[in-house]
Amino acid sequence: MAPDSDLKQSYCIYTSRVRLLILSAIGLIAITIAFGFYIWGTTTSVDLITVILSSVSGVAIIESLIRVICKSKRIPRLRTNEINRPVPSQTLIAVLIYIVITIIFFYPVLSDITTALIGPTEDNVKYLWNMWWGERYFAGLEPSLTYSSDIFYPEGSSLVFNDFSWYNLGISLLLSPVFNNTTIYNILILHTFVIAALGAFLLVRYMTGSFWAGILGGFIFAFNPSHFAHSLHHLNIASIQFLPFFTLYNIKSVRMGGMRNSILAAFFLFLCAMCDWNYLIFCLLLMAIIYAFVAIRQKRIILPDIVRNSAIILGFGLLPVFPWLIKMSIVGLANPQANPAGHNLFVADALAFIIPHSHHLLSGVDFIDGFNRMITGNPWESAVYLGIANIALAVYALFMGSRRVFILIVSLITFSILAMGSYLHFAGIQLPIALPYKLIEMTPLLKHARNPARLIVFVYLVLAILSPLGLIYLCKRWKLRSKRAIVFAVFSTVIFFDFFSVCTETSNTSSPLCYEVIEQDNGDYAILDLPTSWTGNAQYMMFQTFHHRPIVQGLVPRKIGRSLIDYLSFRDIQERRRQLISNKVKYIVLHKELLGAAAADAIHYHKRVFTQIYSDARQVVFQVY
């Protein structure tokens, strides 16, 4: 390999017409797309102007970064594990370390691992329905995985966009003969931390050649605030464990070639898609960024070797999921109501990168609590805190200036901007500055990635490499070799406590007694649970796994078409009774905890027409006919 001075010359190309051409093309493509949407009437003139300014500014930022890096002083060259194979003993030690850390993060709830779900009651309980429905389908008890009339009864709804998370569903089917679904869910959540940390460890060790840098990088990625927050709510979004493996083998495919690396990258791309469709889109963005960087560095637009390897990755990675992607595309294009909102709600606030999140050890501080209440979205989508020590080390690595740092910094900035959503948010205030994600929001099919903040996962992955690199550069630059262990221990301790969170909340997964009373009726009927709410609808689906009766409510990421719950009368109770009878909805269950202060009025209101047959501290059951 060439010395660092030669490596710098390969990408410090100030007067290169090719580089200027590519950078200009990036800006022009963005401007052209934005102008096209403006002509088609899908965006406003203000959006058009702000997207153009953002594109031009982005090109200018990239140009400035190149100049900063190229003027920086030479740093000691690091060696990577491009030839040496991983040491199995190191991998085993890493796994044991990450298992211990996972136990530390979740120790308060591990005693209830077989009876309660990790995290407060929210979307997490709905995943029990996903497992149950999958088990019934593969047992031949349900006719379809793409449609169900047992939810949103009687019309039902498409399940094409449902968050089954096929990888997790497959593992749950394998474990179901041994464990109950509650235990399986918890195992699936916990294993994402260990496997994600292992993948990041292998990636960082490959990039730095350092075992301890790999250990630190694995922790930064797997135990980042966003992953921890989502692990309390979303099994599919918490399943980030295959992203570092895909990144590792995609980088190897670009740098070293070889069919093995391409096939492994394709395999992990497939697993990422099987965990969540968002991660498929994110991986494709990563491939595009890496290709663009290499094209700029080599002063060529077409790179035959990388194009061939990328075709192998995409071909083998997407072929198994292609039929389902086609189905999603057809349903999405044919049903405009399936187009989601949230591109400007579930975003990364610019200040949230540097202000601790709601699960941080400092979350009790008034300023921090106030800020987290002020920003848009919800606590798990807005958890994008990067850590002060990580940011400092990344900045130090930037100004040390090596070739590998450049692509990392560009990737970090790119994914950070994308995570900010369609418009810039600062301290909870939306500013009239359109960002590149606006183009994704306006693009058919891609617009279904409605949670830009989830792109923060790749920001953390890049940070998992940059932060240990900065630490290595710090030790080498200031000749701290004799004190390297102390410096590493100090920074690692700071980073550990800056990311440290403890799970203390769980969700009860038992069936309320009221459904046992209803189950005594062996007739053909459905159940209406009230009130209608996001959390409540998820619980009603979980309850269905016990009573096995159709329910009027439901919760899916993209509901297709209208159902009874959409036109059910809530003003005229006599009309509601007629609607329920005509659709064979025989029982109404009022959930007092979800109704809150309105419970007493709701019970009194329903007593006017319906017959109360059961009541306890949590539920009241009325018989319609």
C-alpha positions as CSV (number, residue, x, y, z in Angstrom):
1,M,0.0,0.0,0.0
2,A,1.2,3.6,-0.7
3,P,2.3,5.9,2.1
4,D,-0.2,8.3,3.6
5,S,1.1,11.2,1.5
6,D,0.3,9.2,-1.6
7,L,-3.1,8.2,-0.2
8,K,-3.9,11.8,0.4
9,Q,-2.9,12.7,-3.1
10,S,-5.4,10.2,-4.4
11,Y,-8.4,12.1,-3.0
12,C,-7.0,15.6,-2.5
13,I,-7.7,16.6,-6.1
14,Y,-8.5,20.3,-5.8
15,T,-8.3,21.0,-9.5
16,S,-9.8,17.7,-10.7
17,R,-12.5,18.3,-13.3
18,V,-13.9,14.9,-12.7
19,R,-14.5,15.6,-9.0
20,L,-16.1,18.9,-9.8
21,L,-18.2,17.2,-12.4
22,I,-19.5,14.5,-10.0
23,L,-20.2,17.0,-7.2
24,S,-22.0,19.3,-9.6
25,A,-24.0,16.3,-10.9
26,I,-25.1,15.4,-7.3
27,G,-26.5,18.9,-6.9
28,L,-28.0,19.1,-10.3
29,I,-29.8,15.8,-9.9
30,A,-31.3,16.9,-6.6
31,I,-32.4,20.2,-8.2
32,T,-33.8,18.5,-11.3
33,I,-35.9,16.1,-9.2
34,A,-37.2,18.9,-7.0
35,F,-38.1,21.0,-10.0
36,G,-39.9,18.0,-11.5
37,F,-42.0,17.5,-8.4
38,Y,-42.7,21.3,-8.5
39,I,-43.9,21.0,-12.1
40,W,-46.1,18.0,-11.2
41,G,-47.7,20.1,-8.4
42,T,-46.6,17.8,-5.5
43,T,-44.5,20.5,-3.8
44,T,-44.5,24.3,-3.3
45,S,-42.2,27.0,-4.6
46,V,-40.8,27.4,-1.1
47,D,-39.9,23.7,-1.0
48,L,-38.3,24.0,-4.4
49,I,-36.1,26.9,-3.3
50,T,-35.1,25.4,0.0
51,V,-34.2,22.0,-1.6
52,I,-32.1,23.8,-4.2
53,L,-30.3,25.8,-1.5
54,S,-29.8,22.6,0.6
55,S,-28.3,20.7,-2.4
56,V,-25.9,23.5,-3.2
57,S,-24.9,23.9,0.5
58,G,-24.3,20.1,0.7
59,V,-21.9,20.2,-2.2
60,A,-20.1,23.2,-0.7
61,I,-19.8,21.3,2.7
62,I,-18.3,18.3,1.0
63,E,-15.8,20.5,-0.9
64,S,-14.8,22.3,2.4
65,L,-14.3,19.0,4.2
66,I,-12.0,17.8,1.5
67,R,-10.0,21.0,1.8
68,V,-9.8,20.7,5.6
69,I,-8.6,17.1,5.5
70,C,-6.1,17.7,2.7
71,K,-4.5,20.5,4.7
72,S,-4.2,18.5,7.9
73,K,-0.9,17.1,9.1
74,R,0.2,13.6,8.4
75,I,-0.8,11.0,11.0
76,P,0.6,7.6,11.7
77,R,-0.7,5.0,9.3
78,L,-2.9,2.2,10.7
79,R,-3.0,-1.3,9.5
80,T,-6.2,-3.2,8.8
81,N,-7.0,-6.9,9.0
82,E,-7.4,-7.3,5.2
83,I,-5.2,-10.4,5.2
84,N,-5.2,-11.7,8.8
85,R,-8.2,-13.8,9.6
86,P,-10.2,-13.0,12.8
87,V,-8.9,-14.7,16.0
88,P,-11.7,-17.0,17.4
89,S,-10.6,-16.4,21.0
90,Q,-11.0,-12.6,20.5
91,T,-14.5,-13.1,19.1
92,L,-15.5,-15.3,22.0
93,I,-14.2,-12.8,24.5
94,A,-16.1,-10.0,22.7
95,V,-19.3,-12.0,22.8
96,L,-18.9,-12.7,26.6
97,I,-18.3,-9.0,27.2
98,Y,-21.4,-8.0,25.3
99,I,-23.5,-10.6,27.1
100,V,-22.5,-9.1,30.4
101,I,-23.2,-5.6,29.3
102,T,-26.7,-6.7,28.0
103,I,-27.4,-8.2,31.4
104,I,-26.4,-5.0,33.1
105,F,-28.7,-2.9,31.0
106,F,-31.7,-5.2,31.5
107,Y,-31.1,-6.9,34.9
108,P,-34.2,-5.3,36.6
109,V,-36.6,-7.1,34.2
110,L,-34.8,-10.4,33.6
111,S,-36.6,-12.1,36.5
112,D,-39.9,-11.6,34.6
113,I,-38.6,-12.7,31.2
114,T,-41.1,-15.5,30.9
115,T,-44.2,-13.6,32.0
116,A,-43.8,-10.0,30.9
117,L,-42.5,-8.2,27.8
118,I,-39.5,-5.9,27.9
119,G,-40.6,-2.3,27.8
120,P,-43.8,-0.4,28.7
121,T,-47.1,-1.4,27.1
122,E,-47.1,0.0,23.6
123,D,-46.3,-1.5,20.1
124,N,-44.4,-4.3,21.8
125,V,-47.5,-6.2,22.8
126,K,-48.7,-6.2,19.2
127,Y,-45.7,-8.4,18.2
128,L,-47.3,-11.2,20.1
129,W,-50.1,-11.1,17.7
130,N,-47.7,-11.2,14.8
131,M,-46.1,-14.4,16.2
132,W,-49.5,-15.9,16.9
133,W,-50.9,-15.1,13.4
134,G,-47.7,-16.5,11.8
135,E,-48.0,-19.7,13.8
136,R,-51.6,-20.1,12.8
137,Y,-50.9,-19.6,9.2
138,F,-48.0,-22.1,9.0
139,A,-50.2,-24.5,11.0
140,G,-52.8,-24.3,8.3
141,L,-55.4,-22.5,10.5
142,E,-55.4,-19.2,8.6
143,P,-55.7,-18.9,4.8
144,S,-53.4,-15.9,4.2
145,L,-50.5,-13.9,5.5
146,T,-51.4,-10.9,3.5
147,Y,-55.0,-10.3,4.7
148,S,-57.0,-10.7,7.9
149,S,-60.7,-10.1,8.7
150,D,-60.1,-11.1,12.3
151,I,-58.9,-7.5,12.9
152,F,-60.8,-4.4,11.6
153,Y,-63.8,-6.8,11.5
154,P,-65.8,-7.4,9.4
155,E,-64.1,-5.8,6.4
156,G,-60.6,-6.7,7.5
157,S,-57.3,-5.2,6.3
158,S,-54.3,-6.0,4.1
159,L,-51.3,-7.3,6.0
160,V,-48.9,-6.6,3.2
161,F,-47.4,-3.6,5.1
162,N,-47.6,-5.3,8.5
163,D,-44.4,-5.3,10.5
164,F,-44.1,-9.1,10.7
165,S,-40.3,-8.8,10.7
166,W,-39.8,-12.1,8.9
167,Y,-36.5,-13.0,10.5
168,N,-38.0,-12.6,14.0
169,L,-41.1,-14.5,13.0
170,G,-39.0,-17.4,11.6
171,I,-37.0,-17.6,14.9
172,S,-40.2,-17.5,16.9
173,L,-41.6,-20.4,14.9
174,L,-38.4,-22.4,15.6
175,L,-38.5,-21.6,19.4
176,S,-42.2,-22.0,19.9
177,P,-42.1,-25.7,20.8
178,V,-39.8,-24.8,23.7
179,F,-40.8,-21.3,24.9
180,N,-43.9,-19.3,25.1
181,N,-44.2,-16.2,22.9
182,T,-43.5,-13.8,25.7
183,T,-40.1,-15.5,26.4
184,I,-39.4,-15.7,22.7
185,Y,-40.0,-12.0,22.3
186,N,-37.7,-11.1,25.1
187,I,-35.0,-13.4,23.8
188,L,-35.3,-11.8,20.4
189,I,-34.9,-8.3,21.9
190,L,-31.9,-9.2,24.0
191,H,-30.0,-11.1,21.2
192,T,-30.1,-8.0,19.0
193,F,-27.7,-6.3,21.4
194,V,-25.2,-9.2,21.5
195,I,-25.2,-9.9,17.7
196,A,-25.2,-6.2,16.8
197,A,-22.2,-5.6,19.1
198,L,-20.4,-8.6,17.6
199,G,-21.0,-7.4,14.1
200,A,-19.8,-3.9,14.9
201,F,-16.8,-5.4,16.7
202,L,-15.7,-7.3,13.6
203,L,-16.2,-4.2,11.4
204,V,-14.3,-1.9,13.7
205,R,-11.5,-4.4,14.2
206,Y,-11.2,-4.8,10.5
207,M,-11.0,-1.0,10.0
208,T,-8.6,-0.3,12.8
209,G,-6.7,-3.6,13.3
210,S,-7.3,-3.2,17.1
211,F,-9.1,-5.6,19.3
212,W,-9.9,-3.0,22.0
213,A,-11.0,-0.5,19.4
214,G,-13.4,-3.2,18.2
215,I,-14.8,-3.8,21.7
216,L,-15.5,-0.1,22.1
217,G,-17.0,0.3,18.6
218,G,-19.3,-2.7,19.3
219,F,-20.6,-1.1,22.4
220,I,-21.1,2.3,20.8
221,F,-23.2,0.8,18.0
222,A,-25.2,-1.9,19.8
223,F,-26.0,0.0,23.0
224,N,-26.7,3.4,21.4
225,P,-29.6,5.4,22.8
226,S,-31.8,4.8,19.7
227,H,-31.4,1.0,19.8
228,F,-32.1,0.9,23.6
229,A,-35.2,3.1,23.2
230,H,-36.6,1.1,20.3
231,S,-35.9,-2.2,22.1
232,L,-38.6,-1.1,24.6
233,H,-41.2,-0.7,21.8
234,H,-40.4,-2.1,18.4
235,L,-38.9,-5.5,17.7
236,N,-38.4,-4.9,14.0
237,I,-36.6,-1.5,14.5
238,A,-34.5,-3.0,17.3
239,S,-33.3,-5.7,15.0
240,I,-30.2,-3.8,13.8
241,Q,-27.9,-6.7,14.3
242,F,-27.1,-7.5,10.7
243,L,-26.3,-3.9,9.5
244,P,-22.7,-4.0,10.6
245,F,-22.2,-7.4,9.0
246,F,-23.6,-6.1,5.7
247,T,-21.4,-3.0,5.9
248,L,-18.3,-5.1,6.7
249,Y,-18.7,-7.4,3.7
250,N,-19.9,-4.7,1.4
251,I,-16.7,-2.7,2.2
252,K,-14.6,-5.9,1.7
253,S,-16.3,-6.4,-1.6
254,V,-15.4,-2.9,-2.7
255,R,-11.8,-3.0,-1.5
256,M,-10.9,-6.6,-2.1
257,G,-13.5,-8.0,-4.5
258,G,-14.1,-11.7,-4.5
259,M,-17.3,-13.7,-4.9
260,R,-17.2,-14.7,-1.2
261,N,-17.4,-11.2,0.1
262,S,-20.2,-10.3,-2.4
263,I,-22.3,-13.4,-1.5
264,L,-21.9,-12.7,2.2
265,A,-22.9,-9.1,1.7
266,A,-25.9,-10.3,-0.2
267,F,-26.8,-12.7,2.5
268,F,-26.7,-10.0,5.2
269,L,-28.6,-7.6,3.0
270,F,-31.3,-10.2,2.8
271,L,-31.3,-10.6,6.6
272,C,-31.5,-6.8,7.0
273,A,-34.6,-6.8,4.8
274,M,-36.1,-9.7,6.7
275,C,-35.8,-7.7,9.9
276,D,-37.3,-4.5,8.6
277,W,-37.9,-3.0,5.2
278,N,-36.5,0.4,6.3
279,Y,-33.1,-1.3,6.7
280,L,-33.2,-2.5,3.1
281,I,-33.6,1.1,2.0
282,F,-30.9,2.3,4.3
283,C,-28.4,-0.4,3.1
284,L,-29.0,0.7,-0.5
285,L,-28.3,4.3,0.5
286,L,-25.0,3.1,2.1
287,M,-24.0,1.3,-1.1
288,A,-24.7,4.5,-3.1
289,I,-22.6,6.6,-0.8
290,I,-19.6,4.2,-0.9
291,Y,-19.8,4.0,-4.7
292,A,-19.9,7.8,-5.0
293,F,-16.8,8.2,-2.8
294,V,-14.8,5.6,-4.7
295,A,-15.8,7.1,-8.0
296,I,-14.6,10.5,-6.8
297,R,-11.4,9.1,-5.5
298,Q,-10.6,7.2,-8.6
299,K,-11.8,10.0,-10.9
300,R,-14.2,7.7,-12.8
301,I,-17.9,7.5,-12.9
302,I,-18.2,3.9,-14.1
303,L,-16.4,1.4,-11.9
304,P,-16.8,-2.0,-13.6
305,D,-15.6,-4.2,-10.7
306,I,-17.8,-2.5,-8.1
307,V,-20.8,-2.5,-10.5
308,R,-20.4,-6.2,-11.0
309,N,-20.0,-6.9,-7.3
310,S,-22.9,-4.6,-6.5
311,A,-25.1,-6.5,-9.0
312,I,-24.2,-9.8,-7.3
313,I,-25.1,-8.3,-3.9
314,L,-28.4,-6.8,-5.1
315,G,-29.3,-9.9,-7.2
316,F,-28.8,-12.5,-4.5
317,G,-29.9,-10.2,-1.7
318,L,-33.2,-9.0,-3.2
319,L,-34.2,-12.1,-5.2
320,P,-35.8,-13.9,-2.2
321,V,-37.8,-10.9,-1.2
322,F,-38.6,-9.7,-4.7
323,P,-42.2,-11.2,-4.8
324,W,-43.2,-9.5,-1.6
325,L,-41.6,-6.2,-2.7
326,I,-43.7,-6.3,-5.9
327,K,-46.8,-7.0,-3.8
328,M,-46.1,-4.1,-1.6
329,S,-45.5,-1.9,-4.6
330,I,-48.8,-2.8,-6.3
331,V,-50.8,-2.4,-3.1
332,G,-49.1,0.9,-2.2
333,L,-49.6,2.4,-5.7
334,A,-53.2,1.3,-5.9
335,N,-54.1,2.6,-2.5
336,P,-53.2,6.3,-2.0
337,Q,-54.5,6.1,1.6
338,A,-51.6,3.8,2.4
339,N,-49.2,6.6,1.9
340,P,-48.1,7.4,5.5
341,A,-47.3,10.7,7.3
342,G,-44.5,11.3,9.7
343,H,-41.6,12.5,7.5
344,N,-41.7,15.8,9.3
345,L,-42.6,14.4,12.7
346,F,-40.4,11.5,13.6
347,V,-37.2,13.3,12.9
348,A,-33.8,14.0,14.6
349,D,-33.8,17.4,16.1
350,A,-30.6,19.3,15.5
351,L,-30.0,19.8,19.2
352,A,-30.9,16.2,20.1
353,F,-27.5,15.1,18.8
354,I,-25.8,16.8,21.7
355,I,-28.5,16.9,24.4
356,P,-29.1,13.6,26.4
357,H,-32.2,11.6,25.7
358,S,-35.0,10.7,28.1
359,H,-33.4,7.4,29.2
360,H,-30.0,9.0,30.0
361,L,-28.6,9.0,33.5
362,L,-29.1,12.8,33.5
363,S,-32.7,12.7,32.4
364,G,-33.9,14.0,35.7
365,V,-32.3,17.4,35.1
366,D,-35.0,20.0,34.5
367,F,-33.3,21.4,31.3
368,I,-32.9,18.0,29.7
369,D,-36.4,16.9,30.6
370,G,-37.8,20.1,29.3
371,F,-35.9,19.7,26.0
372,N,-37.1,16.2,25.5
373,R,-40.7,17.2,26.1
374,M,-40.3,20.0,23.6
375,I,-39.0,18.1,20.6
376,T,-41.3,16.5,18.0
377,G,-42.1,12.8,17.7
378,N,-41.9,10.5,20.7
379,P,-39.1,9.6,23.1
380,W,-38.0,6.5,21.2
381,E,-37.9,8.0,17.7
382,S,-36.2,11.2,18.9
383,A,-33.4,9.4,20.8
384,V,-30.4,10.4,18.7
385,Y,-27.9,11.6,21.3
386,L,-24.4,10.9,20.0
387,G,-22.4,11.4,23.2
388,I,-20.0,14.2,23.9
389,A,-16.9,12.0,24.1
390,N,-17.8,10.3,20.8
391,I,-18.3,13.6,19.1
392,A,-15.0,14.9,20.4
393,L,-13.1,11.8,19.3
394,A,-14.8,12.0,15.9
395,V,-13.8,15.6,15.4
396,Y,-10.2,14.8,16.4
397,A,-10.1,12.0,13.9
398,L,-11.4,14.4,11.3
399,F,-8.6,16.9,11.8
400,M,-6.0,14.2,11.9
401,G,-7.0,13.6,8.3
402,S,-6.6,10.2,6.7
403,R,-8.4,8.7,3.7
404,R,-10.6,6.4,5.6
405,V,-11.7,9.3,7.8
406,F,-13.0,11.3,4.9
407,I,-15.6,8.7,3.8
408,L,-16.6,8.2,7.4
409,I,-17.2,11.9,8.0
410,V,-19.1,12.3,4.7
411,S,-21.3,9.3,5.6
412,L,-21.8,10.6,9.1
413,I,-23.0,14.0,7.8
414,T,-25.1,12.5,5.1
415,F,-27.0,10.1,7.3
416,S,-27.3,12.8,10.0
417,I,-28.9,15.2,7.5
418,L,-31.2,12.5,6.2
419,A,-32.3,11.6,9.8
420,M,-33.4,15.2,10.3
421,G,-36.4,14.6,8.0
422,S,-38.0,16.8,5.4
423,Y,-37.5,20.1,7.3
424,L,-34.9,21.2,9.8
425,H,-36.0,21.1,13.4
426,F,-34.2,23.1,16.1
427,A,-35.2,22.8,19.7
428,G,-38.6,21.5,18.7
429,I,-39.2,24.3,16.2
430,Q,-39.6,23.6,12.6
431,L,-37.6,26.0,10.4
432,P,-38.6,26.7,6.8
433,I,-35.5,24.9,5.5
434,A,-36.2,21.9,3.4
435,L,-33.7,19.0,3.6
436,P,-32.8,16.2,1.2
437,Y,-35.3,13.8,2.8
438,K,-38.0,15.9,1.2
439,L,-37.2,14.2,-2.1
440,I,-37.7,10.8,-0.5
441,E,-41.0,12.0,0.9
442,M,-42.2,12.9,-2.6
443,T,-40.9,9.7,-4.3
444,P,-43.5,6.9,-4.7
445,L,-42.8,3.8,-2.7
446,L,-39.8,5.3,-1.0
447,K,-42.1,7.6,0.9
448,H,-43.2,4.6,3.0
449,A,-40.0,5.2,4.9
450,R,-41.8,7.7,7.0
451,N,-39.5,7.8,10.1
452,P,-36.4,9.6,9.0
453,A,-34.9,9.5,12.5
454,R,-34.4,5.7,12.1
455,L,-31.5,6.5,9.8
456,I,-29.6,7.4,12.9
457,V,-28.6,3.7,13.1
458,F,-26.0,4.3,10.4
459,V,-24.8,7.5,12.1
460,Y,-24.1,5.3,15.1
461,L,-22.4,2.7,13.0
462,V,-20.1,5.3,11.5
463,L,-19.5,6.8,14.9
464,A,-18.6,3.3,16.2
465,I,-15.6,3.4,13.8
466,L,-14.8,7.1,14.1
467,S,-14.7,7.3,17.8
468,P,-12.2,4.4,18.3
469,L,-10.1,5.8,15.4
470,G,-9.9,9.1,17.1
471,L,-8.8,7.4,20.3
472,I,-6.1,5.5,18.4
473,Y,-4.9,8.7,16.7
474,L,-4.9,10.5,20.0
475,C,-2.6,7.9,21.5
476,K,-0.3,7.8,18.5
477,R,-0.2,11.5,17.9
478,W,0.8,12.4,21.4
479,K,3.0,9.3,21.9
480,L,0.9,7.9,24.7
481,R,1.8,4.3,23.9
482,S,2.9,3.6,27.5
483,K,-0.3,5.1,28.8
484,R,-2.6,3.8,26.1
485,A,-4.4,1.4,28.4
486,I,-5.2,4.2,30.8
487,V,-6.4,6.6,28.1
488,F,-8.5,3.9,26.5
489,A,-10.0,2.9,29.9
490,V,-10.9,6.6,30.8
491,F,-12.6,7.3,27.4
492,S,-14.4,3.9,27.4
493,T,-15.7,4.6,30.9
494,V,-17.0,8.0,29.9
495,I,-18.6,6.6,26.8
496,F,-20.1,3.7,28.7
497,F,-21.9,5.9,31.3
498,D,-22.9,8.4,28.7
499,F,-24.8,5.7,26.9
500,F,-25.8,3.7,30.0
501,S,-29.5,3.1,30.4
502,V,-31.5,0.6,32.5
503,C,-34.7,-1.0,31.6
504,T,-37.2,-1.0,34.5
505,E,-40.6,-1.3,32.7
506,T,-42.4,-4.4,31.5
507,S,-45.7,-5.2,29.9
508,N,-48.2,-7.6,31.4
509,T,-49.1,-10.3,28.8
510,S,-51.9,-12.1,30.7
511,S,-55.5,-12.2,29.5
512,P,-58.0,-10.1,31.5
513,L,-60.6,-12.2,33.3
514,C,-63.4,-10.5,31.4
515,Y,-62.6,-12.5,28.2
516,E,-63.0,-15.8,30.1
517,V,-66.6,-14.7,30.7
518,I,-67.1,-13.9,27.1
519,E,-65.6,-17.2,26.0
520,Q,-68.4,-19.1,27.6
521,D,-70.5,-18.0,24.7
522,N,-69.7,-20.5,21.9
523,G,-71.6,-18.6,19.2
524,D,-70.4,-16.7,16.1
525,Y,-69.7,-13.1,17.1
526,A,-67.1,-10.4,17.3
527,I,-65.9,-8.1,20.1
528,L,-65.6,-4.3,20.2
529,D,-63.0,-3.0,22.6
530,L,-63.1,0.7,23.7
531,P,-61.6,3.2,23.7
532,T,-59.8,3.6,20.4
533,S,-56.2,4.4,20.9
534,W,-52.8,3.4,19.5
535,T,-51.7,1.7,22.7
536,G,-55.2,0.2,23.3
537,N,-55.5,-1.2,19.8
538,A,-52.1,-3.0,20.3
539,Q,-53.4,-4.5,23.5
540,Y,-56.7,-5.6,21.9
541,M,-54.7,-7.5,19.3
542,M,-52.7,-9.2,22.0
543,F,-55.9,-10.1,23.9
544,Q,-57.2,-11.7,20.7
545,T,-54.4,-14.3,20.9
546,F,-56.2,-15.6,24.0
547,H,-59.9,-15.4,23.1
548,H,-59.5,-16.0,19.3
549,R,-62.6,-13.9,18.4
550,P,-62.7,-11.3,15.6
551,I,-62.2,-7.7,16.9
552,V,-63.5,-4.4,15.4
553,Q,-60.3,-2.6,16.3
554,G,-56.8,-3.3,15.0
555,L,-53.4,-1.8,14.5
556,V,-51.3,-2.1,11.3
557,P,-48.6,0.3,9.9
558,R,-50.6,0.9,6.7
559,K,-54.3,0.3,6.9
560,I,-55.9,-0.4,3.5
561,G,-59.6,0.6,3.1
562,R,-62.3,1.5,5.6
563,S,-63.8,-0.8,8.1
564,L,-66.6,-0.7,10.7
565,I,-64.5,1.2,13.3
566,D,-64.2,4.0,10.7
567,Y,-67.9,4.6,10.3
568,L,-69.3,3.3,13.6
569,S,-71.5,6.0,15.2
570,F,-70.2,7.4,18.5
571,R,-72.8,10.1,18.8
572,D,-76.0,8.2,18.3
573,I,-75.9,5.1,20.6
574,Q,-79.1,3.6,19.1
575,E,-77.5,3.8,15.7
576,R,-74.4,2.2,17.0
577,R,-76.4,-0.6,18.5
578,R,-78.0,-1.2,15.1
579,Q,-74.6,-1.2,13.4
580,L,-73.2,-3.7,15.9
581,I,-76.2,-6.1,15.6
582,S,-76.1,-6.1,11.8
583,N,-72.4,-7.0,11.9
584,K,-72.7,-9.6,14.7
585,V,-70.7,-7.7,17.2
586,K,-72.1,-9.1,20.4
587,Y,-69.9,-7.8,23.2
588,I,-68.4,-4.4,24.1
589,V,-65.5,-4.3,26.5
590,L,-64.7,-1.0,28.1
591,H,-61.1,-0.8,29.4
592,K,-61.1,1.5,32.5
593,E,-57.4,2.1,32.6
594,L,-57.3,3.4,29.0
595,L,-60.5,5.5,29.5
596,G,-59.0,7.2,32.6
597,A,-61.2,9.9,34.0
598,A,-63.8,9.3,31.3
599,A,-64.5,5.7,32.5
600,A,-67.4,6.5,34.7
601,D,-69.2,8.6,32.0
602,A,-68.6,5.9,29.4
603,I,-70.0,3.1,31.6
604,H,-73.1,5.2,32.4
605,Y,-73.6,6.0,28.7
606,H,-73.5,2.4,27.6
607,K,-75.8,1.3,30.4
608,R,-78.6,3.3,28.7
609,V,-78.8,0.7,25.8
610,F,-76.6,-2.3,26.5
611,T,-76.8,-5.0,29.3
612,Q,-73.8,-5.0,31.6
613,I,-72.8,-8.7,32.3
614,Y,-69.4,-8.3,34.0
615,S,-67.3,-5.7,35.8
616,D,-64.0,-5.6,37.7
617,A,-61.3,-3.1,38.5
618,R,-60.0,-3.1,34.9
619,Q,-62.8,-3.9,32.5
620,V,-66.6,-3.7,32.1
621,V,-68.4,-6.0,29.6
622,F,-71.7,-5.1,27.9
623,Q,-73.8,-7.5,25.8
624,V,-75.2,-5.9,22.6
625,Y,-77.9,-8.5,21.8
